Amino acid sequence: MERTQIYLTSEQKAALEALSRMRSVPMADVVREAVSEYLARAGAEYRLKVLEETFASVPEWRAVDGVEYVRALRSGWAKREKEIRGHGSEGRSGQEAE
């Protein structure tokens, strides 16, 4: 941990002191928790903003139905799994299919 110094309003300090007394933890713990929650929320808000700003930014994808695209991708999974399992069982037994 690194030591830092911040300026708080009287109201902020009183609220932090009240929380720390209520939880029976040092005020520094309350501040660290608040900063962590703020940073997590700010990171999520940033990611959402980036997604909103880039939504439909690839012209070729604008006409693509995302649900149908995913269904098409998934439709090949069962076939691919059979192929993999088929080859995997041959490799384990040391025998090839005739």
Buried (B, 14 or more C-beta within 10 A) or exposed (E): EEEEEEEEEEEEEEEBEEBBEEEEEEBEEBBEEEEEEEEEEEEEEEEEEEEEEEEEEEEEEEEEEEEEEEEEEEEEEEEEEEEEEEEEEEEEEEEEEE
